[in-house]
Amino acid sequence: MTAQLPPGLEAYKRTPEFTETSVPAGLRADHTTKEGTWGLIEVEQGSLIYRVTDPRRAASERVLTPDSEPGVVEPTIRHHVEPLGAVRFRVTFLRKPTET
């Protein structure tokens, strides 16, 4: 089952565009986001494998393309990505707005 973004989140940061040659090693290796930080992986061209490897979730793998739903990254859940040939993608980070 694919994670769903909860309502009320706001985007606060967006990565530069990554390609198959510029994907940081940290995104290719298992990593997590901070508590309360969600991610949305949006592929603009090509294909990207998004794998959830966290023991708190069933292992899953999705191929993300421009025509697919974005990959949803849950807070603190271990995951990584792997390009499938030429690809262009970005990650948008979201969180609940802070109260002022």
N, C-alpha and C positions, 0 to 999 in steps of 0.2 A: 504494500500500500504506500502511495506517495504522500509525503507530509503536505499539509495545507497551511498557508500563512494565516495566523489568527487575525481577526479584525482589529483595526485601530493602529496598525503599525505605520511608521513614517520612515521614508528613505532618508539616511543621513550621510551616506558616503557611497561613492561608486569608483570601482577600479578603472584604470586605463584599459583600453582594448588589448587583449592578449591574443597572440597567434600561436601556432604549433611550435614556433621557435622562441617565443618570448614568455611562455608560461613559466612562472617562477617554480623552482624545485619544490618549494613548500606547498604548492597547490597539488603537485603530482604525488606527494607523500601524504600519509594520513595526518590530518590536522583537525582542529575544531574551531568554532567561533566561541566568543565569550558568552557567559550567562546573559540571557535577554537579547542577544544579537542573532538575528535571522539573516540568511543570505538568499539571493535570487540569482541563479546562473542563467544568463540569457545568451544563447548562441545566435550570432548574426550571419555566420557563413560556415558551412562544413558540419562536422559531427564531433561530439565530445562525449566520452563515457563519464558518467557521474556514479561513483560507487559509495554506498554507505557501508562502513565496516565496523561500526560501533557495536559492542556486545549487548548493549541495551536495546538494539533494534534487530529485526531480521535482516540478514545480509541482503542487499539489493543492488541492482545495476540497471541504469537507464542510459540509453543513447539519446543525447539531446541534440536537436537540430533547429534550424530557424522555424520549422513548421510544428515543432513539439511544444508542449507546455514547458516553461522554465523549470530548472531544477530548484527545489526548495531545500535549503540547508537549515536544519533545526539547531538551536543553541546547544552547545557542548557536545554535539553528536559527531563522532569521528567519521571522516569521509575523505575522498580524494578524487581528482579528475585525471583523465587521460585523453589526449587528442587522438582522433582517428584520421590521420592525414591533415591536410590543410584545414585550419579552423580560425575563426575570429569570435571571441566572446568577451563578456564583461560580467562582473559580479556587483550587484547592488546590495548594500547592507541596510537592514531595517531594524527598528526597535520601537517600543512604545514611547510616545512623546513624554518628555519630563514635565512635571507640573511646576508651574512658576507661581 
